[in-house]
Amino acid sequence: MRHEIFLYAVLGLAVMMTSCADDLTEEGVSRALASERKAAMADLRYSLRFDIPDDRDSSVEATETVRFRMEKKSRVIMDMKGVNVHSVEVNGITCTPDIRNGHLILPGKFFSKGDNSVNIVFTAGEQSLNRREKFLYTLLVPDRARTLFPCFDQPDLKARYTLSLTVPEGWTAVSNAPVR
């Protein structure tokens, strides 16, 4: 009887360890995921390009290049929700990501210690696109950037970005960043 209880306890612990082993890819950004990314990444930069169609019912096609420095080689987990990813390249190599639970999971074998880049072609998510007849705006309050493009959506990972827009004729593009 004692051995059976011990065996069940060990099996229960093994099941718990297995189910918690990849808690970094659960829905949302856990403290563990945020801490791991903050410790592993530096000098984060985004180059974003969005093609805004005149028809507000048409999709917004987009591309991004994310550059960062890694302290050690590991997988990279980006956040996204409602974004349709078409293709991904990591350091110039085509990669098939694991997409689950609101994350774009990129295998560590594509990354190296030091500088890395990720190129993504995607259709922007609609949740943060506030569309009207002759204009569109976004309000990327906390936890909303991921609903527009794949990113590291946590407040302690500051990034520099460049934004390029193709807008319908007659529209004026406005941003809260300087024009270059």
C-alpha positions in Angstrom: 0.0 0.0 0.0 2.8 2.4 0.9 4.6 1.7 -2.3 1.4 2.4 -4.3 0.9 5.8 -2.7 4.6 6.6 -3.3 4.2 5.5 -6.9 1.1 7.6 -7.4 2.8 10.6 -5.8 5.8 10.2 -8.1 3.6 9.8 -11.2 1.5 12.8 -10.1 4.7 14.9 -9.8 5.9 13.7 -13.2 2.6 14.7 -14.8 2.8 18.1 -13.1 6.3 18.6 -14.2 5.4 17.7 -17.8 2.5 20.0 -17.9 4.5 22.9 -16.4 7.6 22.2 -18.5 6.5 24.6 -21.3 4.4 27.1 -19.3 6.3 29.9 -21.2 4.0 29.2 -24.2 0.7 29.4 -22.3 -1.8 32.1 -23.3 -0.6 35.6 -22.4 2.8 36.7 -21.1 3.6 34.9 -17.9 6.1 36.4 -15.4 8.5 33.5 -16.3 8.3 34.3 -20.0 8.8 38.0 -19.5 11.7 37.4 -17.2 13.4 35.0 -19.6 13.1 37.4 -22.5 14.3 40.4 -20.5 17.4 38.5 -19.4 18.1 37.0 -22.9 17.6 40.0 -25.2 18.9 43.5 -25.7 19.0 46.3 -28.3 15.5 45.4 -29.6 14.5 47.2 -32.9 11.4 46.8 -35.1 11.1 47.9 -38.7 7.4 47.8 -39.6 5.7 48.3 -42.9 1.9 48.4 -43.3 0.0 48.7 -46.6 -3.3 50.4 -45.8 -6.0 49.7 -48.4 -8.6 52.3 -49.3 -11.4 49.7 -48.8 -11.8 49.4 -45.0 -13.0 45.8 -45.4 -9.8 44.7 -47.0 -6.9 43.2 -45.1 -3.8 45.2 -44.0 -0.8 43.4 -45.4 2.5 44.0 -43.6 6.1 43.1 -43.1 8.4 43.5 -40.2 12.1 42.9 -39.4 12.9 42.5 -35.7 16.5 42.8 -34.7 18.0 42.1 -31.3 21.1 40.9 -29.5 20.9 37.6 -27.6 23.0 36.8 -24.5 22.8 33.1 -25.3 21.4 30.9 -28.1 17.8 29.9 -27.3 14.4 29.7 -28.9 12.5 33.0 -29.3 8.8 33.4 -28.3 7.0 36.3 -29.8 3.4 37.4 -28.9 0.6 37.7 -31.4 -3.2 37.5 -31.4 -5.4 37.5 -34.5 -2.3 38.0 -36.8 -2.0 35.8 -39.8 1.7 34.9 -40.4 2.5 34.0 -44.1 6.3 33.5 -43.8 9.2 33.8 -41.4 12.9 34.0 -41.9 15.4 33.9 -39.0 18.9 35.2 -39.8 18.1 34.7 -43.6 16.9 31.1 -43.2 13.2 30.2 -43.9 11.7 28.9 -40.7 8.4 27.2 -40.0 7.3 28.6 -36.6 5.2 26.8 -34.0 2.1 29.0 -33.6 0.0 28.3 -30.5 -1.7 30.0 -27.5 -1.1 33.5 -28.9 2.6 32.9 -29.5 5.0 32.6 -32.5 7.6 30.2 -31.3 10.9 30.1 -33.2 13.3 27.2 -32.7 16.6 28.0 -31.0 18.6 26.3 -33.8 18.1 29.4 -36.0 19.5 31.8 -33.4 23.0 32.6 -32.2 24.6 34.5 -29.4 24.9 38.1 -30.6 23.0 39.9 -33.3 19.9 38.2 -34.8 17.1 39.2 -37.1 13.6 37.9 -37.8 11.7 38.8 -41.0 8.0 38.2 -41.0 5.3 38.7 -43.7 1.9 38.8 -42.2 -1.7 40.1 -42.4 -2.2 42.5 -39.5 -4.7 41.6 -36.8 -7.9 43.6 -36.9 -8.6 44.0 -33.1 -6.6 47.3 -32.8 -7.4 48.7 -36.1 -10.1 51.4 -35.7 -11.4 51.9 -39.2 -13.6 54.6 -40.5 -14.6 55.6 -44.1 -11.6 57.8 -44.8 -9.2 57.1 -41.9 -7.8 54.5 -39.6 -6.1 54.7 -36.3 -4.6 52.4 -33.7 -4.4 52.7 -30.0 -1.8 50.2 -28.8 -2.4 50.4 -25.0 -0.8 47.7 -22.9 -1.3 44.2 -24.2 -2.6 45.4 -27.6 0.5 45.6 -29.8 0.3 41.8 -30.3 -3.1 42.2 -31.8 -1.6 44.2 -34.7 1.8 42.6 -35.3 4.1 39.9 -33.8 6.2 41.4 -31.1 7.5 41.1 -27.5 4.5 42.7 -25.8 5.8 43.4 -22.3 6.6 46.8 -20.8 10.1 46.2 -19.7 11.4 45.3 -23.2 11.8 48.8 -24.7 12.4 48.9 -28.4 13.2 51.4 -31.1 11.2 51.2 -34.3 10.8 52.6 -37.8 7.3 52.7 -39.3 6.6 52.8 -43.0 3.1 53.2 -44.3 1.6 53.0 -47.8 -1.7 54.8 -47.5 -4.5 55.6 -50.0 -4.2 58.7 -52.1 -5.4 61.7 -50.3 -4.6 60.3 -46.8 -2.1 61.8 -44.5 -0.1 59.6 -42.2 0.6 60.7 -38.6 2.7 59.0 -35.9 4.0 59.9 -32.5 7.6 59.4 -33.7 9.8 61.8 -35.7 9.6 61.6 -39.5 12.9 60.6 -41.1 
